[in-house]
């Protein structure tokens, strides 16, 4: 039986790009060194085996563009062959309604999930990554339900993703939903507001 792990042949040197900017160093290493126990990663940091710009760095250091990262030889899980990309139906590129260096805004069609999951091989974000292979970073800022159409914001830089999430947490960004009605409302311009009720779990009464 083949060994499921293979040793790195030598020290690895990485120059970090904008897709990694702002990540904690330990989180970057967890993602880069698939299969390596977290205890081993922290030991490498503690003993100075990992260097940033030839200096020791703490796990909570936030990496920057053009940081030079030294990673020692380490046994990592053998990478499986990536699955064949799912077939693309209609292109999403014509549905882009705004784009700058940090964000992309898309007119999401109803009926398409924003990301893959159980029984879904190709969501919006996976399709964008296929159609925009030159874009090294693409992450959803928020989600919309599969059957919901509307504006979907995608971050093109990690710094933009973190910034948008911070604005959403502090209420600086709001979302509005519109639903068509088959019956006329009381009068033109009427708005109806309703709160969401908590569904009782396993027969227990919902609070409030």
N, C-alpha and C positions, 0 to 999 in steps of 0.2 A: 504493500500500500504506500502510495506516495505521501511524503510528509506534507500536511496541509499548511505548513508555514515555511517560508523561505527567508534566509538571512539577507539583510542588506549587504551589498558587496563593499561599500565604503561609506565614508561620511557624505551626507547629502547637504548641498548648499542650495537654498532657495532665495530668490529675490521676490518679495511680495508685491502683488499688484492691487489695484483699487477694489477688487472683489473681496479682499481680506481685510481691508482697512477698518479699524475699530473693534475687531474681534479680540477677546481675551486670548492671551497666548496659550493657556491650557486648553481652551475650547478649540482653537485652531489645530493644536496637536492631536486632540482626540479624533477630529475629523480626518486629518491627514494620515495618522497612523492607525488605520483600521485594524482592529483585532488586538492591539497592544493594551494590556490592562492599565487602568488609570493610575494604579499604584506605581507602575513602571514609569509612566510619563512624569509623575510628580517627583520620582526619585531622580530622573534625568535632569529635571529643573533644579532640584535641591543640590545635586552634586556638580552642577555647572556643565553637564554634557551638552545641554542645549544652550546655544549662545545667540544673542541678537546683536548684530553689528559688532561681533567679536567680544561682547560683554555678557556677563551673567544677567538674567532677567527673572523677574518674579512671575508667578502664574497669572496674576491679575494685570500684567502689563498689556495695554491695548496696542496691537501691532499697527504700523503705519506703512503707507506706500513706500516702496524702495527699501524697507528694512531687509537686511541680509540675515537669513536664519540658518544656523548650523544645526543639523540633526545627526546624532551619532548612529553608527550601524546598529540596527535593531530588527528583531524578528517580527514580521508583520504577517497578517493573514494573506494567503494567496488569493489574488483577485480572480473572480470568476469572469468568464467571457460575458460582456454586456449583452442584454437581449436586443434583438433586432428592433429598430424603432418602429412604432406603430404607424400605420398608413394615415396620412393627413387627408382630410376631406376638403372642405372649403378653407381657403387661406384666411388667417386672422389679420394679416397685414393691412388690408383695406379698411379694417374696422378701427385702426388706430386713429384717435381724434386729437391727440396731443402727445408730443415727445420733446424732451430736452435731455441734457446730459445725465440727469439724475432720476427722472420719472417718465413713465409711459402711461398714458390713459387710453383705455380700450372700451369700445362699445360692445359689451359682452352679449352674445346671443342667448336667448332662452334655450334650454335643453342641453346645454353643455356644462359639465362640471368644471370648476376652476382648477382642480388638480385630480390626478389619478388616484384610484383606491380600489376597494373590492369590486371587481367586475368592470372597472373603468381603466383602460390602459392609457388613454390619452386625454388629459384635461387641458384647460387653457394654458397653464404655465408650461406643461410639457411640450405642447405644440409650439408655443412661442420660442422655446429653447431650440426646437428643431428648425424653425423658420428664421431664427436669428442666431446662427452659430457663432457669429463674430462677437456677440455680447457675452462677456465672461460671467456676468452676474445678472440674474433675473429672479426676483422673489416677489410673491404676492404681498402687498401692503395690507390687504383685508380680503374677505371672502364674500361671495354672493351664492345663494342657493342655486342648485342646478337649473331649476325651472324659472329662475328670476333673470330678467334681462336688465341691463343698466350699465352704469359707469364702473369700471374696475381699474384700480390703480396698481401699477407694478413698479417696483423699485429697480433701477439700473445700477445703483451703488449701495453698498451696505450702509454707508453713512446716511443716505436718504431714507433707507428702511428704518433705521433706528430713530431718526428724527421724526418721521411720520408716526411711528408707534408712540413716541413721547407726546406728540401733539394730540393723538387720539386719547391717550390716558388722561390728559389734562383738559379734555373737552374743547380743544381748539379746532377740531374737525368734526363736522356733523354729517349724518347721512339722512336722506329723505327718500321715502318709498311712495310710489303712486300706484293706485289700483283702479282699473276701469270699472265702471258700474253699468249694469244693464238696466237700471231704473234711475229715473231722474232724482237728484238730491232735492232737499227742501227748497232751496233757491240757489241761483248761480253764485259761486264763490263760497258756498258753505264748506267748512272743513269739519271732519269728524275725527276725534281723537279717542283712542282706546288703549288702556294699559294691557300688559301681558299678565295673565294669571298663572300662578305656579301650580303645576299639576301634582296632586298628592302622590306620594311614592309608597307603593305596597300597602295601600289602605290607610296610611297615616294622614291626618288632616293637615292641609297646607297652613302655614302660619299666616296670621292677618285675616 
